[in-house]
Amino acid sequence: MPCLEFEGKSVEKAIKKASEELRIPIEKLKYDVISYGSTGIFGLVGSKKARICVTLREPIPKPEAIIKEEVSAGENKEIQIISESEQKQNASEGPIELGRNVLQRIIDSITSDATVSIQENSERILFNISGGNSAILIGKRGQTLEAMQYLVEKIINKNYEQRIRILVDIEGYLETKEAGLERIAVRLSEKAKRTGKPVTIGQLNAQDRRIVHLALKDDSGVRTQSIGDGFYRKLVIFPQKSYQRKKEKNT
């Protein structure tokens, strides 16, 4: 029998969605749970939706278009049909314009009077946001900024075979943050060498871990290693044994 998948923030919401779209009472739905889902950063980065597979008695024709429902004021709803040709047309505008348009729509929903400028080189595309409420756009410890970058990068790379590296910055925030991480890295590396014990920097994203790795790559007294799985990981600074032996010999 044919099977149709539905997603939701939880299994219960996926079941409710299936019931509403198929117009079948929940108690009469026959389904299997594919995934119970998991939460991520603010429900954006790293989150996974719950998925169920509803068994149908009769096959349902494949839709010719993606239906996007946008809720307006009150209970009025506007249904917008986006055909496959329109999706390809959006992607054909190029990664820079696609990224700019996506990011602008995101920031417009958060704050007003913010604009996006672009710097491009062989390594990455930098989208720099100016104006608006920068504190809200950056978020606590930069997590809102990270979430926006994650979404823009995902959308761009979904439409292009060659991976494109994306950075989203707000009025020089990334440069300031990088300088701060480099100072922390040097300070903790000195602590690791002084005590002879590993020092851990907790919960860094991939970009921040890379900054610490590069800051200490020429320090022969320590080595760095990422620990754990997921979007955020710990980074451990280990003192090199050869450095400790040399230090003990000199003392």
BAFI-3210 file (N, C-alpha, C; in Angstrom, 3 decimals, decimal comma, padded with zeros to 6 digits):
// residues 251
n [1|2|3|4|5|6|7|8|9|10|11|12|13|14|15|16|17|18|19|20|21|22|23|24|25|26|27|28|29|30|31|32|33|34|35|36|37|38|39|40|41|42|43|44|45|46|47|48|49|50|51|52|53|54|55|56|57|58|59|60|61|62|63|64|65|66|67|68|69|70|71|72|73|74|75|76|77|78|79|80|81|82|83|84|85|86|87|88|89|90|91|92|93|94|95|96|97|98|99|100|101|102|103|104|105|106|107|108|109|110|111|112|113|114|115|116|117|118|119|120|121|122|123|124|125|126|127|128|129|130|131|132|133|134|135|136|137|138|139|140|141|142|143|144|145|146|147|148|149|150|151|152|153|154|155|156|157|158|159|160|161|162|163|164|165|166|167|168|169|170|171|172|173|174|175|176|177|178|179|180|181|182|183|184|185|186|187|188|189|190|191|192|193|194|195|196|197|198|199|200|201|202|203|204|205|206|207|208|209|210|211|212|213|214|215|216|217|218|219|220|221|222|223|224|225|226|227|228|229|230|231|232|233|234|235|236|237|238|239|240|241|242|243|244|245|246|247|248|249|250|251]
n.u [000,828|000,389|002,419|002,530|004,505|004,663|005,567|006,407|006,768|006,562|005,611|002,876|001,984|002,659|000,929|-001,535|-001,332|-001,308|-003,859|-005,473|-004,737|-005,260|-007,842|-008,811|-010,010|-008,150|-008,193|-008,583|-006,385|-003,705|-000,490|003,132|005,878|008,594|010,652|011,297|012,223|014,228|015,419|017,027|019,272|017,503|015,422|016,148|018,870|020,313|018,076|015,620|012,758|009,876|008,791|006,300|004,852|002,151|-000,076|-001,860|-004,985|-005,555|-003,638|-002,202|-002,131|000,926|001,838|001,792|002,874|004,455|002,868|002,626|001,712|000,761|000,124|-001,941|-003,072|-005,349|-007,758|-007,523|-006,218|-003,688|-003,083|-000,303|000,899|003,747|005,356|007,393|008,950|009,135|010,609|013,076|013,714|014,150|016,436|018,197|019,116|021,548|024,014|024,754|022,766|020,556|021,216|021,337|018,662|017,262|018,412|017,752|014,968|014,765|015,964|014,304|012,036|012,733|013,845|013,817|014,874|017,376|020,109|021,723|025,006|027,598|030,573|032,887|035,125|037,599|037,346|034,975|031,599|030,731|028,160|027,215|025,534|023,990|022,765|019,446|018,368|021,047|021,794|019,669|019,728|022,206|022,033|022,092|025,327|025,878|024,162|021,777|022,719|024,347|022,361|020,994|023,038|023,421|020,946|020,874|023,147|022,436|020,197|021,325|023,298|021,700|020,817|023,017|025,662|028,447|029,963|029,377|030,931|029,667|029,494|027,991|027,864|027,661|028,171|031,003|031,109|032,047|034,831|035,577|034,769|036,441|038,989|038,710|038,398|040,897|042,561|041,619|042,320|045,151|045,649|044,583|046,145|048,611|048,014|047,574|050,145|051,520|050,365|050,438|048,225|045,244|043,123|039,813|037,691|034,422|031,587|031,678|031,044|031,658|033,072|034,157|035,749|037,635|038,967|040,305|041,924|043,631|044,821|046,526|048,117|050,827|052,050|054,235|054,056|051,556|048,634|045,576|042,217|039,029|036,128|033,383|030,002|027,701|026,351|027,491|030,583|033,043|036,300|039,532|042,571|045,624|048,597|051,808|053,778|056,514|057,180|056,710|058,667|060,966|060,640|060,768|063,368|064,852|064,260]
n.v [-001,197|002,322|004,885|007,861|010,557|012,692|015,674|017,267|019,403|017,714|014,273|014,158|016,558|016,074|013,972|015,282|017,119|015,380|014,289|016,551|017,360|015,104|014,741|012,819|011,300|011,382|009,058|007,135|007,019|005,219|004,659|004,820|005,623|007,388|009,084|010,582|013,100|015,998|018,701|021,864|024,669|027,264|026,093|026,215|025,841|022,768|021,352|018,708|017,530|015,679|012,684|010,907|008,028|007,602|005,108|004,479|003,631|004,082|005,319|008,612|011,296|012,749|016,007|018,913|021,247|023,219|024,149|027,022|028,347|031,363|033,124|035,812|038,930|038,463|035,913|035,480|033,857|033,497|031,791|030,768|029,603|027,988|027,187|024,561|025,589|028,273|028,046|027,174|029,392|031,271|030,151|030,405|032,982|033,252|032,566|034,746|036,798|035,256|034,540|037,122|038,006|036,091|036,476|039,160|039,027|037,563|039,255|041,454|040,525|040,567|043,023|046,555|048,768|047,705|046,786|044,835|044,260|043,105|041,172|039,482|036,751|034,303|032,332|032,601|033,962|036,994|038,293|041,299|042,901|045,984|048,623|048,810|046,919|045,891|044,398|042,633|041,187|039,952|038,481|036,420|035,618|035,541|033,756|034,104|035,311|033,214|031,334|032,592|032,644|029,905|029,113|030,627|029,623|026,920|027,111|028,273|026,350|024,200|024,555|024,495|022,588|022,669|023,307|026,269|028,576|030,465|033,547|035,489|038,680|041,328|044,564|044,375|042,514|039,831|040,075|041,291|039,304|037,215|038,202|038,243|035,475|034,545|035,720|034,409|031,787|031,879|032,572|030,341|028,323|028,898|028,366|025,604|024,707|025,581|024,215|021,630|020,166|019,264|021,778|022,866|024,354|025,192|024,244|025,328|026,570|025,360|027,310|028,952|027,082|026,611|029,068|029,008|026,729|027,626|029,799|028,606|026,861|027,144|026,935|025,082|023,963|023,022|021,133|021,030|019,783|018,821|017,792|015,568|015,548|016,959|020,324|022,216|021,839|020,722|022,076|020,997|021,865|020,481|019,970|019,520|016,605|016,564|019,217|019,533|017,847|019,150|021,540|020,653|019,733|022,068|023,317]
n.w [000,000|-000,652|000,872|002,740|003,753|006,647|008,406|011,550|014,482|016,576|017,132|017,591|016,414|013,780|013,216|013,521|011,432|009,244|009,485|009,020|006,395|004,879|005,476|007,223|010,128|013,191|014,780|012,894|011,351|009,940|010,753|010,854|012,981|011,867|012,701|015,829|016,123|017,084|019,160|018,377|018,110|019,295|017,954|015,312|014,202|013,615|014,437|014,229|012,621|013,692|012,080|010,316|008,743|006,804|006,028|003,129|001,611|-001,035|-003,792|-003,799|-006,050|-007,269|-006,276|-008,387|-007,770|-005,185|-002,271|-000,517|002,499|003,785|006,664|007,239|008,791|011,526|010,927|008,262|005,393|002,966|000,053|-001,713|-004,715|-005,748|-008,522|-010,062|-012,097|-011,348|-009,010|-010,022|-011,495|-009,470|-008,305|-010,428|-010,435|-009,320|-006,729|-005,086|-005,316|-004,623|-001,975|-000,834|-001,118|000,420|002,969|003,411|003,631|005,974|007,943|007,727|008,907|011,513|012,323|011,428|008,735|008,044|006,000|003,386|002,385|000,126|-000,027|-001,958|-002,434|-003,484|-001,580|-000,059|000,349|001,704|003,551|004,711|007,280|007,851|009,945|011,485|014,401|015,799|018,043|018,529|016,139|016,307|018,717|021,750|022,622|019,939|018,683|017,209|014,899|013,981|013,403|011,281|009,365|009,013|007,878|005,460|004,163|003,883|002,149|-000,149|-000,908|-001,415|-003,953|-005,598|-006,988|-006,385|-003,325|-001,541|000,489|003,149|004,908|007,413|008,626|011,075|011,116|011,693|013,758|013,686|013,375|015,771|017,547|016,735|017,426|020,198|020,746|019,965|021,900|024,188|023,511|023,490|026,158|027,551|026,490|027,584|030,217|030,079|029,435|031,668|033,847|032,984|032,351|030,461|029,006|028,687|026,294|026,195|024,145|021,256|017,959|014,572|013,109|015,124|016,446|014,496|014,439|016,918|016,586|014,486|015,737|017,544|016,122|015,517|017,926|019,589|022,048|022,668|021,629|019,779|019,965|018,791|020,545|020,782|019,339|016,918|016,344|018,121|019,772|022,168|022,681|023,220|024,728|024,693|026,591|025,174|025,538|025,054|025,378|028,110|029,190|028,389|029,784|032,444|032,507|032,184|034,530]
ca.u [000,000|001,175|002,709|002,775|005,205|004,298|006,506|005,920|007,708|006,433|004,823|001,464|001,691|002,724|-000,319|-002,597|-001,166|-001,749|-005,321|-006,096|-004,498|-005,896|-009,250|-009,082|-009,953|-006,908|-008,356|-008,642|-005,108|-002,788|000,810|004,333|006,762|009,920|011,593|010,665|012,746|015,075|015,494|018,330|019,483|016,310|014,546|016,573|020,096|020,484|016,831|015,048|011,333|009,326|008,254|005,486|004,494|000,745|-000,424|-003,096|-005,653|-005,477|-002,533|-002,500|-001,304|002,029|001,474|002,525|003,483|004,615|001,918|003,148|000,614|001,199|-000,973|-001,988|-003,701|-006,608|-007,900|-007,428|-005,059|-003,425|-002,396|000,546|001,392|005,059|005,590|008,780|009,652|009,422|011,699|014,305|014,005|014,741|017,789|019,036|019,589|022,908|024,081|024,870|021,451|019,683|021,550|020,951|017,202|016,844|018,844|016,982|013,638|014,892|016,214|013,132|011,045|013,257|014,042|013,586|015,952|018,654|020,436|022,753|026,044|028,265|031,977|033,119|036,455|037,667|037,082|033,630|030,779|030,417|026,992|027,368|024,293|024,165|021,522|018,520|018,735|022,131|021,824|018,685|020,185|023,334|021,515|022,945|026,540|025,914|023,428|020,825|023,547|024,714|021,181|020,751|024,079|023,128|019,808|021,253|024,083|021,679|019,352|022,180|023,961|020,695|020,588|024,258|026,415|029,701|029,677|029,743|031,083|028,950|029,654|027,077|028,438|026,893|028,976|032,304|030,995|032,877|036,230|035,720|034,652|037,645|040,084|038,468|038,684|042,354|043,119|041,264|043,110|046,527|045,647|044,357|047,291|049,646|047,585|047,809|051,589|051,971|049,865|050,651|046,925|044,395|042,164|038,671|036,826|033,162|030,488|032,023|030,620|032,783|033,823|034,927|036,799|038,671|039,741|041,192|042,920|044,593|045,544|047,519|048,760|052,284|052,537|054,737|053,834|050,209|047,870|044,139|041,370|037,593|035,544|031,925|029,258|026,682|026,717|028,426|031,492|034,090|037,653|040,475|043,969|046,489|050,024|052,654|054,668|057,895|057,338|056,779|059,975|061,943|060,442|061,266|064,826|065,391|064,089]
ca.v [000,000|003,557|005,514|009,294|011,059|014,001|016,164|018,219|019,607|016,522|013,220|014,538|017,591|015,432|013,216|016,264|017,649|014,339|014,189|017,724|017,403|013,954|014,761|011,530|011,427|010,880|007,695|006,202|007,049|004,104|005,280|004,367|006,725|007,270|009,781|011,358|014,456|016,523|020,158|022,444|026,007|028,078|025,423|026,488|025,156|021,411|020,707|017,726|017,367|014,327|012,236|009,703|007,494|007,228|004,096|004,843|002,567|004,424|006,243|010,032|011,812|013,632|017,408|019,569|022,476|023,326|025,141|027,739|029,054|032,498|033,603|037,267|039,393|037,801|034,526|035,404|033,128|033,668|030,623|031,106|028,408|028,186|026,091|024,132|026,521|029,486|027,735|027,152|030,775|031,906|029,634|030,793|034,344|033,206|032,394|036,017|037,435|034,361|034,721|038,470|038,076|035,273|037,131|040,390|038,650|037,138|040,382|042,327|039,976|040,732|044,441|047,413|049,666|047,002|046,472|043,812|044,493|041,839|041,094|038,127|036,361|032,915|031,414|032,675|035,145|037,654|039,158|042,174|043,600|047,292|049,257|048,010|046,620|044,910|043,524|041,564|040,368|039,132|037,542|036,032|034,917|035,444|032,589|034,486|035,503|031,878|030,705|033,202|032,162|028,492|029,025|031,152|028,686|025,734|027,415|028,474|025,111|023,260|024,823|024,467|021,352|023,000|023,941|027,678|028,963|031,699|034,214|036,601|039,525|042,528|045,720|044,006|041,659|038,622|040,438|041,502|038,004|036,448|038,719|037,775|034,044|034,365|036,056|033,309|030,622|032,072|032,541|028,969|027,495|029,141|027,644|024,174|024,469|025,850|023,186|020,294|019,499|019,767|022,838|022,735|025,489|024,501|024,611|026,226|026,108|024,983|028,505|029,376|026,083|026,848|030,238|028,577|025,837|028,427|030,662|027,819|025,847|027,316|026,798|023,710|023,479|022,481|020,691|021,224|018,703|018,969|016,633|015,510|015,547|017,988|021,663|022,734|020,838|021,223|022,073|020,745|022,243|019,527|020,298|018,507|015,935|016,973|020,549|019,357|017,269|020,224|022,497|020,042|019,644|023,408|023,700]
ca.w [000,000|-000,679|002,162|002,590|004,938|007,183|009,411|012,537|015,591|017,410|016,469|017,689|015,424|012,462|013,077|013,324|010,086|008,310|009,596|008,399|004,961|004,233|005,885|007,854|011,584|013,776|015,273|011,763|010,637|010,130|010,504|011,557|013,328|011,262|013,566|016,884|016,029|018,159|019,157|018,067|018,628|019,083|017,009|013,942|013,824|014,096|014,868|013,313|012,836|013,799|010,792|010,327|007,429|006,834|005,020|002,440|000,864|-002,443|-004,040|-003,973|-007,140|-006,888|-006,528|-009,449|-007,232|-003,735|-001,764|000,646|003,150|004,596|007,498|007,347|010,026|011,881|010,514|006,815|004,915|001,545|-000,479|-002,843|-005,382|-006,349|-009,460|-010,166|-012,985|-010,579|-008,091|-010,805|-011,860|-008,285|-008,121|-011,554|-010,285|-008,820|-005,269|-004,375|-005,240|-003,868|-000,564|-000,411|-001,006|001,560|004,209|003,586|004,114|007,373|008,836|007,692|009,836|012,870|012,606|010,267|008,307|007,929|004,607|003,201|001,374|-000,208|-000,405|-002,473|-002,875|-003,933|-000,476|000,501|000,119|002,965|003,594|005,870|007,614|008,469|010,360|012,271|015,789|015,685|019,227|018,312|015,020|016,770|019,697|022,856|022,194|018,486|018,213|016,154|013,708|013,521|012,832|009,979|008,453|008,747|006,968|004,150|003,548|003,504|001,002|-001,317|-001,320|-001,897|-005,363|-006,359|-006,744|-005,713|-002,032|-001,428|001,902|003,436|006,196|007,648|009,671|011,415|011,511|012,241|014,946|013,559|013,610|017,211|018,186|016,415|018,253|021,562|020,818|019,874|023,216|025,090|023,120|023,955|027,627|028,015|026,105|028,593|031,414|029,840|029,513|033,032|034,764|032,434|032,243|029,371|029,303|027,779|025,939|025,967|023,248|020,163|016,644|013,712|012,746|016,297|016,693|013,483|014,883|018,003|015,985|013,735|016,663|018,301|015,269|015,527|019,303|019,722|023,406|022,836|020,458|019,989|019,452|019,019|021,207|020,787|018,093|016,816|015,877|019,122|020,338|023,047|022,132|024,310|024,492|025,394|026,619|024,541|026,492|024,775|025,975|029,554|029,531|028,204|030,863|033,681|032,385|032,378|035,936]
c.u [000,869|001,330|003,068|003,382|004,716|005,288|005,833|006,943|007,664|005,622|003,350|001,090|001,763|001,447|-001,477|-002,544|-001,653|-003,269|-006,014|-005,939|-005,191|-007,394|-009,688|-009,007|-008,694|-007,033|-008,399|-007,352|-004,277|-001,395|001,912|005,203|008,143|010,977|010,825|011,178|013,615|015,132|016,903|018,448|018,276|015,344|014,945|017,754|020,162|019,220|016,334|013,585|010,966|008,700|007,443|005,179|003,065|000,458|-001,799|-003,684|-005,551|-004,336|-003,016|-001,585|-000,236|001,668|002,354|003,234|003,612|003,681|002,469|002,020|001,165|000,005|-000,890|-002,710|-005,026|-006,614|-007,812|-006,148|-004,927|-002,612|-001,625|001,106|002,701|005,358|007,061|009,576|010,021|010,551|013,034|014,716|014,643|016,179|018,730|019,580|021,005|022,952|024,120|023,505|020,459|019,922|021,130|019,437|016,687|017,178|018,034|015,581|013,679|015,036|015,037|012,042|011,466|013,362|013,795|014,825|017,323|018,879|021,585|023,709|026,855|029,728|032,262|034,592|036,438|037,285|035,629|032,900|030,419|029,204|027,088|026,096|024,624|022,808|020,630|018,999|019,774|022,167|020,853|019,152|021,357|022,856|022,527|024,102|026,571|025,074|022,389|021,562|023,958|023,547|020,874|021,776|023,817|022,018|020,171|022,177|023,377|020,867|020,196|022,747|022,980|020,518|021,853|025,096|027,704|029,415|030,220|029,788|030,491|029,337|028,637|027,616|027,534|027,847|030,262|032,273|031,938|034,345|036,501|035,684|035,904|038,823|039,930|038,786|040,186|043,023|042,841|042,120|044,539|046,597|045,494|045,489|048,438|049,306|047,855|049,292|052,107|051,580|050,163|049,367|046,108|043,430|041,052|037,972|035,498|032,287|030,846|031,458|031,849|033,667|034,693|036,034|037,958|039,553|040,751|042,294|044,018|045,433|046,678|048,311|050,284|052,882|052,941|054,473|052,471|049,691|046,386|043,349|039,903|037,028|034,019|031,325|028,274|027,229|027,728|029,279|032,480|035,421|038,635|041,881|044,846|047,931|050,830|053,631|056,108|058,188|057,485|058,139|061,070|061,869|061,018|062,786|065,469|065,270|064,927]
c.v [001,256|004,177|006,973|009,827|012,456|014,368|017,138|018,386|018,459|015,504|013,603|015,577|017,031|014,646|014,165|016,842|016,658|014,232|015,328|017,706|016,254|013,887|013,387|011,725|010,778|009,421|006,661|006,196|005,813|004,608|004,571|005,585|006,461|007,892|010,598|012,801|014,836|018,031|020,614|023,821|026,868|027,420|025,637|025,622|023,777|020,707|019,741|017,520|015,893|013,958|010,964|009,289|006,967|006,252|004,416|003,646|002,801|005,414|007,675|010,586|012,769|015,079|018,020|020,817|022,374|024,426|025,747|028,577|030,138|033,063|035,122|037,651|038,710|036,360|034,376|034,696|033,304|032,471|031,023|029,822|028,737|026,996|025,730|025,077|027,806|029,247|027,751|028,560|031,516|031,471|030,131|032,203|034,396|033,161|033,709|036,674|036,583|034,538|036,072|038,555|037,290|035,965|038,401|040,094|038,237|038,344|041,366|041,848|040,152|042,199|045,242|048,246|049,004|046,623|045,480|044,234|043,216|042,062|039,658|037,931|034,877|031,917|031,436|033,928|035,711|038,556|039,994|042,991|044,913|047,858|048,317|047,827|045,498|043,942|042,358|040,627|039,465|038,074|037,209|035,173|034,683|034,336|032,924|034,689|034,158|031,189|031,261|032,712|030,723|028,355|029,496|030,182|027,421|025,966|027,582|027,142|024,020|023,377|024,744|023,250|021,640|023,772|025,354|028,052|030,350|032,235|035,345|037,388|040,734|043,586|045,338|043,099|040,462|038,912|040,637|040,174|037,156|036,888|038,253|036,298|033,773|034,682|034,944|032,085|030,717|031,959|031,102|028,033|027,670|028,415|026,152|023,841|024,641|024,726|021,769|019,501|020,084|020,836|022,786|024,070|024,877|025,105|025,692|025,677|025,871|026,169|028,975|028,382|026,276|028,026|029,836|027,664|026,645|029,309|029,917|026,841|025,953|027,227|025,342|023,117|022,860|021,914|020,829|020,090|018,981|017,676|016,709|015,512|016,707|019,327|022,308|021,592|021,513|021,173|021,967|021,128|021,336|020,044|019,173|017,924|016,366|018,339|020,431|018,807|018,317|021,240|021,952|019,976|021,001|023,888|022,805]
c.w [000,000|000,700|001,926|003,881|005,324|008,282|010,366|013,631|016,582|016,634|016,472|016,639|014,006|012,188|012,791|011,914|009,042|008,305|008,867|006,884|004,219|004,522|006,393|009,363|012,151|014,197|014,145|010,940|010,955|009,763|011,296|011,825|012,730|012,159|014,595|016,921|017,207|018,038|018,838|018,689|018,277|018,105|015,566|013,549|014,453|014,531|013,796|013,650|013,004|012,457|010,990|008,897|007,531|005,690|004,444|001,697|-000,632|-002,645|-004,229|-005,060|-006,627|-007,208|-007,602|-008,950|-005,737|-003,262|-000,487|001,225|004,056|005,351|007,625|008,629|010,254|011,440|009,006|006,417|003,408|001,064|-001,730|-003,427|-006,097|-007,243|-009,491|-011,046|-012,256|-009,589|-008,820|-011,210|-010,692|-008,095|-009,203|-011,419|-009,740|-007,310|-004,513|-004,214|-004,469|-002,374|-000,038|-000,178|000,198|002,871|004,469|004,118|005,579|008,287|008,841|008,646|011,292|013,258|011,330|009,967|008,317|006,472|004,545|002,086|001,212|-000,537|-000,816|-002,795|-003,215|-002,847|000,001|000,034|001,483|002,779|004,871|006,073|008,310|008,843|011,141|013,700|015,775|016,861|019,056|017,210|015,411|017,761|020,775|022,351|020,685|017,889|017,143|014,836|013,114|012,826|011,446|008,953|008,051|007,704|005,565|003,430|003,080|002,237|-000,258|-001,813|-001,735|-003,404|-006,223|-005,968|-005,984|-004,432|-001,992|000,044|002,109|004,812|006,266|008,832|009,905|011,951|012,245|013,452|014,870|013,834|015,098|017,958|017,952|017,272|019,698|021,729|020,756|021,209|024,221|024,802|023,646|025,475|028,149|027,606|027,101|029,894|031,268|029,954|030,940|033,994|034,286|032,284|031,090|029,862|028,244|027,568|025,509|024,886|022,232|018,854|015,775|013,366|013,907|016,625|015,717|013,882|015,958|017,462|015,286|014,656|017,359|017,441|015,269|016,935|019,528|021,099|023,626|021,516|020,790|019,362|019,789|019,577|021,111|019,400|018,079|016,377|016,819|019,661|021,280|022,310|023,294|023,866|025,343|025,422|025,976|025,550|026,298|025,384|027,488|029,984|029,428|029,339|032,174|033,682|032,675|033,808|036,839]
res [m|p|c|l|e|f|e|g|k|s|v|e|k|a|i|k|k|a|s|e|e|l|r|i|p|i|e|k|l|k|y|d|v|i|s|y|g|s|t|g|i|f|g|l|v|g|s|k|k|a|r|i|c|v|t|l|r|e|p|i|p|k|p|e|a|i|i|k|e|e|v|s|a|g|e|n|k|e|i|q|i|i|s|e|s|e|q|k|q|n|a|s|e|g|p|i|e|l|g|r|n|v|l|q|r|i|i|d|s|i|t|s|d|a|t|v|s|i|q|e|n|s|e|r|i|l|f|n|i|s|g|g|n|s|a|i|l|i|g|k|r|g|q|t|l|e|a|m|q|y|l|v|e|k|i|i|n|k|n|y|e|q|r|i|r|i|l|v|d|i|e|g|y|l|e|t|k|e|a|g|l|e|r|i|a|v|r|l|s|e|k|a|k|r|t|g|k|p|v|t|i|g|q|l|n|a|q|d|r|r|i|v|h|l|a|l|k|d|d|s|g|v|r|t|q|s|i|g|d|g|f|y|r|k|l|v|i|f|p|q|k|s|y|q|r|k|k|e|k|n|t]
***
